[in-house]
Amino acid sequence: MKKLFLLFLLIPAQALVANVNDPFENINRTFFDINEKVDNVALKPIALTYSKTPEPVKHGITNFFRNLKEIDNTLNQVLQGKPKYAINDFSRFIINSTIGIGGILDPASSMGLERHDEDFGQTLGLWGVSPGPYLMIPFLGPTTTRDLLSRPISSFLEVTFHMDDSNVRISLSALDAIETRERLLDVESLLSGDKYNFVRDSYSQSREYEIKDGLNIVDEFTDDMDDFLID
């Protein structure tokens, strides 16, 4: 599952990164406004409707999409030189795909197998590739040159990419987007000040946090929000 542009909500204004490379700010702000309008007209209303779904059903859908991401997690753990985490994530996929009824349940967590969230953009960051200019992409949201170029690899590593039925693949991608957007409804109140700056700086901070796996970064808010999104 690819994170929607509203994952910027994970970081508070106090924890923002200074000096984000944003040479295309004028264009980015225009695209940001477009994304805001699309979200207000389409995605958010659908997410609000989806929020009325019974909690056990929503939890099962969240587990399902996270399970599809485990192959991507596993391969990126290998590329990042983390064999123990790779074994952990692949074991999660096997256990949840079988005992967990296709990933709807998450028995792997009950067995002590911790969930991770890795992608090829994080791998490139760990390899020392510079993030490059900050970009706001229409309908996709905030990214950087590095993360944008990594998207095809991460998409290829997703289970849904290899599904033969295009209708099923598109339907799952749409449900994935709605599910992600709905989980962020409760944290929109965190937005403050210049919304564009908040989104840009928060995205940069969250990516840095993910690349370093939270090591040497003190951010209690991020930890709390990570727990919120996983529950």
Backbone as numpy.savetxt, mean C-alpha at the origin, in Angstrom:
# Nx Ny Nz CAx CAy CAz Cx Cy Cz
-1.54 -6.39 -3.79 -2.38 -5.21 -3.79 -1.50 -3.98 -3.79
-1.82 -3.08 -4.72 -1.05 -1.85 -4.75 -1.75 -0.80 -3.94
-0.95 -0.04 -3.20 -1.49 0.97 -2.32 -2.08 2.09 -3.14
-3.25 2.54 -2.74 -3.85 3.69 -3.37 -3.16 4.95 -2.91
-3.40 6.02 -3.65 -2.74 7.27 -3.32 -3.08 7.76 -1.93
-4.18 7.29 -1.30 -4.55 7.81 0.01 -3.80 7.16 1.15
-2.82 6.35 0.86 -1.98 5.81 1.93 -1.12 6.89 2.57
-1.10 8.09 1.97 -0.40 9.20 2.58 -0.96 9.51 3.96
-2.15 9.07 4.28 -2.79 9.39 5.55 -2.09 8.74 6.74
-1.12 7.91 6.48 -0.48 7.15 7.55 0.46 7.99 8.42
0.88 9.16 7.97 1.91 9.89 8.69 1.40 11.25 9.12
1.71 11.68 10.36 1.25 12.98 10.83 2.12 14.11 10.31
1.59 15.32 10.37 2.34 16.47 9.87 3.66 16.64 10.61
3.71 16.30 11.92 4.92 16.50 12.70 6.07 15.62 12.25
5.75 14.54 11.50 6.79 13.59 11.13 7.21 13.72 9.68
6.87 14.81 9.04 7.10 14.95 7.62 8.58 15.07 7.28
8.89 14.65 6.04 10.27 14.73 5.56 10.50 16.09 4.93
11.62 16.69 5.25 11.94 18.00 4.67 12.62 17.82 3.32
12.54 18.87 2.50 13.28 18.93 1.25 12.95 17.79 0.29
11.69 17.50 0.11 11.29 16.51 -0.89 11.57 17.09 -2.26
12.14 16.29 -3.16 12.47 16.74 -4.51 11.19 16.84 -5.34
10.69 18.05 -5.51 9.40 18.25 -6.19 9.53 19.34 -7.26
10.29 19.09 -8.33 10.49 20.12 -9.36 9.27 20.37 -10.23
8.30 19.46 -10.19 7.11 19.59 -11.04 5.87 19.94 -10.21
6.07 20.74 -9.17 5.00 20.99 -8.22 3.74 21.56 -8.87
3.88 22.48 -9.80 2.70 23.09 -10.42 1.85 22.04 -11.14
2.50 21.20 -11.92 1.77 20.13 -12.62 1.22 19.12 -11.63
2.03 18.79 -10.63 1.59 17.82 -9.62 0.35 18.31 -8.88
0.31 19.60 -8.58 -0.86 20.14 -7.88 -2.12 20.05 -8.76
-1.96 20.25 -10.05 -3.10 20.11 -10.96 -3.62 18.69 -10.95
-2.73 17.72 -11.03 -3.13 16.31 -11.02 -3.69 15.91 -9.66
-3.16 16.53 -8.61 -3.68 16.26 -7.27 -5.15 16.68 -7.17
-5.46 17.85 -7.72 -6.85 18.33 -7.71 -7.76 17.40 -8.50
-7.25 16.89 -9.62 -8.03 15.94 -10.42 -8.32 14.68 -9.62
-7.30 14.16 -8.95 -7.48 12.95 -8.15 -8.47 13.17 -7.02
-8.41 14.35 -6.40 -9.34 14.68 -5.33 -10.79 14.65 -5.84
-11.01 15.24 -7.01 -12.36 15.29 -7.57 -12.86 13.89 -7.92
-11.98 13.07 -8.49 -12.36 11.70 -8.83 -12.71 10.91 -7.57
-11.92 11.11 -6.53 -12.17 10.41 -5.27 -13.50 10.84 -4.66
-13.76 12.13 -4.66 -14.99 12.64 -4.05 -16.23 12.21 -4.81
-16.11 12.12 -6.13 -17.26 11.79 -6.97 -17.49 10.28 -7.05
-16.43 9.51 -7.11 -16.57 8.08 -7.37 -16.09 7.17 -6.25
-14.81 7.23 -5.94 -14.24 6.22 -5.06 -14.74 6.31 -3.62
-14.75 7.51 -3.07 -15.17 7.67 -1.68 -16.63 7.25 -1.46
-17.59 7.67 -2.32 -18.97 7.21 -2.13 -19.11 5.70 -2.17
-18.36 5.06 -3.08 -18.41 3.60 -3.16 -17.83 2.99 -1.88
-16.73 3.57 -1.40 -16.11 3.08 -0.18 -17.05 3.23 1.02
-17.79 4.33 1.07 -18.74 4.54 2.15 -19.84 3.49 2.12
-20.28 3.13 0.92 -21.28 2.07 0.79 -20.71 0.73 1.22
-19.48 0.47 0.79 -18.81 -0.78 1.14 -18.60 -0.88 2.66
-18.43 0.27 3.33 -18.17 0.28 4.77 -19.33 -0.32 5.56
-20.49 -0.41 4.95 -21.66 -0.97 5.62 -21.69 -2.49 5.57
-20.72 -3.07 4.85 -20.61 -4.53 4.78 -20.26 -5.08 6.16
-20.82 -6.20 6.57 -20.50 -6.78 7.88 -19.00 -6.96 8.08
-18.53 -6.68 9.28 -17.11 -6.72 9.57 -16.43 -8.06 9.23
-17.03 -9.20 9.55 -16.38 -10.47 9.20 -16.14 -10.61 7.70
-17.08 -10.10 6.90 -16.93 -10.18 5.45 -15.79 -9.26 5.00
-15.78 -8.04 5.51 -14.71 -7.11 5.13 -13.35 -7.63 5.55
-13.29 -8.21 6.74 -12.02 -8.75 7.24 -11.53 -9.88 6.34
-12.46 -10.72 5.89 -12.09 -11.81 4.99 -11.58 -11.31 3.66
-12.20 -10.25 3.13 -11.75 -9.67 1.86 -10.37 -9.07 2.01
-10.13 -8.37 3.12 -8.81 -7.81 3.38 -7.76 -8.91 3.44
-8.06 -9.98 4.16 -7.13 -11.11 4.25 -6.86 -11.70 2.87
-7.90 -11.81 2.06 -7.77 -12.41 0.73 -6.76 -11.64 -0.11
-6.88 -10.31 -0.16 -5.98 -9.52 -0.99 -4.57 -9.49 -0.41
-4.45 -9.51 0.89 -3.12 -9.54 1.48 -2.43 -10.86 1.18
-3.21 -11.92 1.10 -2.62 -13.21 0.77 -2.10 -13.23 -0.67
-2.82 -12.58 -1.58 -2.37 -12.50 -2.97 -1.03 -11.77 -3.07
-0.76 -10.90 -2.12 0.46 -10.10 -2.14 1.67 -10.86 -1.61
1.46 -12.02 -1.00 2.56 -12.71 -0.34 3.66 -13.18 -1.30
3.31 -13.51 -2.54 4.34 -13.92 -3.51 5.25 -12.73 -3.82
4.65 -11.56 -4.02 5.42 -10.33 -4.23 6.31 -10.07 -3.02
5.74 -10.21 -1.82 6.53 -10.03 -0.60 7.72 -10.99 -0.57
7.45 -12.25 -0.87 8.48 -13.29 -0.79 9.66 -13.00 -1.72
9.35 -12.71 -2.98 10.43 -12.50 -3.96 11.23 -11.24 -3.64
10.56 -10.21 -3.14 11.30 -9.00 -2.79 12.14 -9.21 -1.53
11.68 -10.07 -0.63 12.52 -10.39 0.53 13.81 -11.08 0.08
13.69 -11.95 -0.92 14.87 -12.62 -1.47 15.82 -11.59 -2.08
15.26 -10.69 -2.91 16.07 -9.67 -3.57 16.72 -8.72 -2.57
16.10 -8.56 -1.42 16.63 -7.67 -0.38 17.59 -8.40 0.56
17.83 -9.68 0.29 18.76 -10.43 1.12 18.20 -10.80 2.47
16.91 -11.11 2.53 16.26 -11.46 3.79 15.62 -12.85 3.66
16.44 -13.90 3.63 15.90 -15.25 3.40 14.92 -15.71 4.48
15.15 -15.33 5.73 14.24 -15.75 6.81 12.86 -15.14 6.61
12.82 -13.87 6.22 11.54 -13.23 5.96 10.88 -13.83 4.72
11.70 -14.20 3.73 11.16 -14.81 2.52 10.47 -16.14 2.85
11.10 -16.94 3.69 10.51 -18.21 4.11 9.23 -17.95 4.90
9.28 -16.95 5.77 8.10 -16.56 6.56 6.93 -16.20 5.65
7.19 -15.34 4.66 6.11 -14.85 3.80 5.57 -15.94 2.88
6.46 -16.79 2.37 5.99 -17.88 1.51 5.20 -18.89 2.33
5.63 -19.13 3.56 4.88 -20.03 4.45 3.49 -19.47 4.73
3.41 -18.16 4.89 2.11 -17.51 5.09 1.20 -17.79 3.89
1.75 -17.67 2.70 0.96 -17.88 1.49 0.43 -19.31 1.42
1.28 -20.27 1.69 0.89 -21.69 1.63 -0.18 -21.99 2.68
0.06 -21.55 3.90 -0.86 -21.85 5.00 -2.21 -21.17 4.79
-2.18 -19.88 4.46 -3.43 -19.15 4.31 -4.20 -19.54 3.05
-3.47 -19.98 2.01 -4.14 -20.41 0.78 -4.82 -21.76 0.94
-4.37 -22.55 1.91 -4.94 -23.89 2.12 -5.84 -23.91 3.35
-5.22 -23.89 4.51 -6.00 -23.92 5.75 -6.88 -22.67 5.86
-6.38 -21.55 5.32 -7.12 -20.29 5.40 -8.16 -20.10 4.32
-8.48 -21.15 3.59 -9.54 -21.13 2.56 -9.26 -20.01 1.55
-8.16 -20.14 0.85 -7.83 -19.18 -0.20 -7.41 -17.82 0.31
-7.06 -17.74 1.58 -6.61 -16.48 2.15 -7.69 -15.69 2.85
-8.91 -16.19 2.86 -10.00 -15.48 3.53 -9.75 -15.44 5.04
-9.17 -16.51 5.56 -8.77 -16.57 6.96 -7.25 -16.37 7.05
-6.76 -16.05 8.22 -5.33 -15.79 8.40 -4.76 -16.62 9.56
-4.79 -17.95 9.42 -4.23 -18.79 10.48 -2.72 -18.62 10.64
-2.04 -18.15 9.59 -0.59 -17.99 9.66 -0.19 -17.00 10.76
-0.97 -15.94 10.91 -0.67 -14.97 11.97 -0.83 -15.59 13.34
-1.84 -16.44 13.48 -2.05 -17.13 14.76 -0.91 -18.08 15.07
-0.21 -18.53 14.03 0.94 -19.43 14.21 2.23 -18.66 14.47
2.14 -17.33 14.51 3.32 -16.53 14.80 4.08 -16.06 13.58
3.51 -16.25 12.39 4.16 -15.80 11.17 3.74 -14.36 10.88
4.65 -13.44 11.08 4.34 -12.02 10.95 4.12 -11.61 9.50
3.17 -10.72 9.29 2.90 -10.23 7.94 3.81 -9.06 7.61
4.32 -9.02 6.36 5.15 -7.92 5.88 4.51 -7.32 4.64
5.05 -6.20 4.21 4.52 -5.54 3.02 5.70 -4.99 2.23
6.11 -5.73 1.20 7.27 -5.36 0.41 6.88 -5.18 -1.06
7.62 -4.36 -1.76 7.42 -4.20 -3.20 8.76 -3.88 -3.84
8.80 -3.86 -5.17 10.07 -3.69 -5.86 10.63 -2.27 -5.68
9.75 -1.30 -5.45 10.22 0.05 -5.18 11.04 0.09 -3.91
10.59 -0.64 -2.89 11.35 -0.73 -1.64 12.69 -1.43 -1.87
12.66 -2.46 -2.71 13.90 -3.18 -3.02 14.91 -2.27 -3.69
14.45 -1.48 -4.67 15.35 -0.54 -5.33 15.90 0.48 -4.34
15.04 0.94 -3.43 15.48 1.89 -2.42 16.56 1.30 -1.53
16.38 0.03 -1.15 17.38 -0.65 -0.32 18.68 -0.83 -1.08
18.59 -0.99 -2.40 19.79 -1.13 -3.22 20.50 0.21 -3.43
19.91 1.28 -2.95 20.55 2.58 -3.06 20.11 3.43 -4.23
19.05 3.00 -4.94 18.53 3.78 -6.06 17.81 5.02 -5.52
18.16 6.17 -6.03 17.55 7.42 -5.57 16.07 7.47 -5.96
15.22 8.05 -5.10 13.79 8.11 -5.44 13.49 8.99 -6.64
14.37 9.97 -6.92 14.12 10.86 -8.03 13.02 11.86 -7.70
12.54 12.60 -8.69 11.51 13.61 -8.45 10.19 13.01 -7.96
9.53 13.75 -7.11 8.19 13.38 -6.65 7.21 13.62 -7.79
6.26 12.69 -7.96 5.28 12.79 -9.04 3.89 12.53 -8.50
2.92 13.27 -9.02 1.52 12.99 -8.74 0.89 12.52 -10.05
0.48 11.26 -10.09 -0.02 10.66 -11.32 -1.55 10.63 -11.30
-2.20 11.08 -12.39 -3.66 11.03 -12.44 -4.19 9.62 -12.19
-5.15 9.49 -11.28 -5.84 8.25 -10.95 -4.98 7.26 -10.17
-3.70 7.50 -10.05 -2.81 6.61 -9.30 -2.33 7.25 -8.01
-2.09 8.55 -8.05 -1.69 9.25 -6.84 -0.20 9.51 -6.74
0.30 9.71 -5.50 1.70 10.10 -5.30 2.66 8.95 -5.57
3.81 9.30 -6.11 4.85 8.32 -6.36 6.15 9.08 -6.58
7.19 8.36 -6.92 8.46 8.96 -7.33 8.87 8.28 -8.62
9.89 8.81 -9.25 10.37 8.18 -10.49 10.75 6.73 -10.24
11.44 6.50 -9.13 11.85 5.13 -8.79 10.65 4.20 -8.58
9.67 4.66 -7.82 8.52 3.82 -7.53 7.65 3.60 -8.77
7.57 4.63 -9.62 6.78 4.50 -10.84 7.39 3.47 -11.78
8.72 3.50 -11.91 9.39 2.54 -12.79 9.35 1.12 -12.22
9.15 1.01 -10.91 9.11 -0.31 -10.29 7.72 -0.96 -10.41
6.71 -0.17 -10.74 5.34 -0.68 -10.77 5.15 -1.89 -11.68
5.71 -1.89 -12.92 5.51 -3.07 -13.78 6.03 -4.36 -13.16
7.16 -4.27 -12.44 7.72 -5.47 -11.81 6.80 -5.95 -10.70
6.38 -5.03 -9.84 5.49 -5.41 -8.74 4.17 -5.95 -9.27
3.65 -5.35 -10.34 2.40 -5.83 -10.93 2.56 -7.24 -11.47
3.72 -7.51 -12.10 3.98 -8.84 -12.65 4.05 -9.89 -11.55
4.52 -9.48 -10.37 4.67 -10.42 -9.26 3.36 -10.68 -8.52
2.33 -9.91 -8.84 1.04 -10.12 -8.19 0.33 -11.32 -8.81
-0.37 -12.07 -7.98 -1.09 -13.26 -8.45 -2.15 -12.89 -9.47
-2.84 -11.76 -9.27 -3.93 -11.38 -10.18 -3.43 -11.10 -11.59
-2.18 -10.70 -11.75 -1.64 -10.40 -13.07 -1.67 -11.62 -13.98
-1.54 -12.80 -13.39 -1.43 -14.03 -14.17 -2.77 -14.76 -14.32
-3.86 -14.13 -13.91 -5.18 -14.74 -14.11 -5.59 -14.61 -15.57
-6.07 -15.70 -16.16 -6.43 -15.70 -17.57 -7.71 -14.93 -17.86
-8.65 -14.97 -16.94 -9.93 -14.30 -17.15 -9.79 -12.82 -16.84
-9.83 -11.99 -17.89 -9.63 -10.56 -17.69 -10.75 -9.93 -16.86
-11.96 -10.44 -17.00 -13.08 -9.89 -16.22 -12.87 -10.12 -14.73
-12.40 -11.31 -14.38 -12.11 -11.62 -12.99 -10.97 -10.75 -12.48
-9.95 -10.60 -13.30 -8.79 -9.80 -12.91 -9.18 -8.33 -12.66
-9.98 -7.78 -13.56 -10.42 -6.40 -13.42 -11.32 -6.24 -12.20
-12.21 -7.20 -12.01 -13.13 -7.13 -10.87 -12.38 -7.19 -9.55
-11.38 -8.05 -9.47 -10.59 -8.16 -8.25 -9.79 -6.88 -8.00
-9.26 -6.29 -9.07 -8.50 -5.05 -8.92 -9.40 -3.92 -8.41
-10.64 -3.88 -8.93 -11.58 -2.84 -8.50 -11.96 -3.04 -7.04
-12.23 -4.29 -6.66 -12.58 -4.57 -5.27 -11.41 -4.27 -4.35
-10.22 -4.56 -4.81 -9.00 -4.26 -4.05 -8.92 -2.76 -3.77
-9.17 -1.94 -4.78 -9.11 -0.49 -4.63 -10.16 0.00 -3.64
-11.37 -0.53 -3.75 -12.46 -0.12 -2.85 -12.14 -0.53 -1.41
-11.64 -1.74 -1.25 -11.32 -2.24 0.09 -10.25 -1.37 0.74
-9.23 -0.99 -0.03 -8.17 -0.14 0.50 -8.70 1.23 0.88
-9.52 1.80 0.01 -10.07 3.14 0.27 -10.96 3.13 1.52
-11.74 2.08 1.70 -12.64 2.00 2.85 -11.87 1.95 4.15
-10.74 1.27 4.17 -9.96 1.15 5.41 -9.35 2.48 5.83
-9.34 3.45 4.92 -8.74 4.74 5.23 -9.76 5.83 5.55
-11.03 5.48 5.54 -12.06 6.48 5.81 -11.92 7.08 7.20
-11.57 6.25 8.16 -11.52 6.71 9.56 -10.33 7.59 9.89
-9.35 7.68 8.98 -8.16 8.46 9.30 -8.04 9.74 8.48
-9.07 10.07 7.72 -9.02 11.29 6.91 -8.95 12.55 7.76
-9.41 12.48 8.99 -9.40 13.65 9.86 -7.98 14.09 10.21
-6.99 13.25 9.89 -5.61 13.58 10.20 -5.04 14.63 9.26
-5.70 14.84 8.13 -5.22 15.82 7.17 -5.28 17.22 7.76
-4.21 17.99 7.57 -4.19 19.34 8.11 -3.33 20.24 7.23
-3.58 21.55 7.30 -2.78 22.51 6.54 -2.95 22.35 5.05
-1.87 22.62 4.32 -1.86 22.48 2.87 -1.94 20.99 2.53
-3.05 20.57 1.99 -3.29 19.15 1.77 -2.27 18.54 0.81
-1.90 19.30 -0.22 -0.92 18.79 -1.19 0.41 18.52 -0.50
0.89 19.50 0.28 2.17 19.32 0.98 2.10 18.16 1.96
0.97 18.03 2.64 0.80 16.95 3.60 0.91 15.60 2.91
0.24 15.46 1.78 0.27 14.21 1.03 1.67 13.91 0.52
2.30 14.90 -0.07 3.64 14.71 -0.64 4.65 14.29 0.43
4.70 15.04 1.52 5.69 14.77 2.55 5.39 13.47 3.30
4.11 13.19 3.49 3.74 11.96 4.17 4.09 10.73 3.34
3.87 10.84 2.03 4.23 9.73 1.15 5.73 9.46 1.22
6.52 10.52 1.16 7.98 10.36 1.21 8.42 9.75 2.53
7.79 10.20 3.62 8.13 9.67 4.94 7.76 8.19 5.05
6.58 7.84 4.56 6.13 6.46 4.68 6.99 5.52 3.85
7.44 5.98 2.66 8.29 5.13 1.82 9.66 4.92 2.48
10.19 5.98 3.09 11.46 5.85 3.79 11.32 4.87 4.95
10.22 4.94 5.64 9.95 4.05 6.76 9.90 2.60 6.29
9.21 2.37 5.16 9.05 1.02 4.63 10.37 0.45 4.15
11.16 1.27 3.46 12.45 0.80 2.93 13.37 0.36 4.06
13.34 1.11 5.16 14.22 0.80 6.30 13.55 -0.14 7.30
12.37 -0.64 6.95 11.62 -1.54 7.84 11.44 -0.94 9.23
11.36 0.37 9.29 11.14 1.05 10.56 12.37 1.13 11.44
13.50 0.64 10.95 14.72 0.65 11.77 15.31 2.05 11.82
15.74 2.45 13.00 16.35 3.76 13.23 15.40 4.91 12.92
14.10 4.61 12.90 13.09 5.64 12.69 12.08 5.54 13.82
11.98 6.57 14.61 11.04 6.57 15.73 9.77 7.26 15.27
8.70 6.50 15.15 7.43 7.06 14.69 6.30 6.24 15.28
5.91 6.58 16.52 4.88 5.81 17.20 3.56 5.88 16.45
3.31 7.01 15.79 2.06 7.16 15.04 1.98 6.14 13.91
3.09 5.98 13.17 3.10 5.02 12.08 2.84 3.61 12.59
3.45 3.26 13.71 3.23 1.93 14.28 1.76 1.74 14.64
1.16 2.77 15.25 -0.24 2.68 15.64 -1.13 2.52 14.42
-0.85 3.29 13.36 -1.68 3.23 12.17 -1.49 1.92 11.43
-0.29 1.36 11.49 -0.04 0.06 10.86 -0.89 -0.99 11.56
-0.98 -0.92 12.89 -1.83 -1.85 13.62 -3.29 -1.65 13.24
-3.69 -0.40 13.04 -5.07 -0.09 12.68 -5.43 -0.73 11.34
-4.53 -0.61 10.37 -4.82 -1.12 9.04 -4.78 -2.63 8.97
-3.98 -3.24 9.83 -3.89 -4.70 9.82 -5.08 -5.33 10.52
-5.60 -4.70 11.56 -6.72 -5.27 12.31 -7.99 -5.34 11.47
